Amino acid sequence: MKGGSMCDLKTGQKVITPSGRLATVKLILSGCSKKDGFERVICQYDGVENDQENLVTLQPHLLKKVS
């Protein structure tokens, strides 16, 4: 299943990013500012331990859930 709203994703869930990398959902955000109403998901690429440089913020519809 590709894309969806925040209701479809949960913290700790595995996803595939648009670049094809496996990642874990770390934080779910909604409407970061008044000018930006987009939902966002912060993911950490798998295989990396607590490295802030390996975090990515994407819109939920760009992520593919891993079952």
Secondary structure as UniProt FT lines:
FT   HELIX           6..8
FT   TURN            11..12
FT   STRAND          14..16
FT   TURN            18..19
FT   STRAND          22..29
FT   STRAND          40..45
FT   TURN            46..47
FT   HELIX           52..54
FT   STRAND          55..58
FT   HELIX           60..62
FT   STRAND          64..65
//
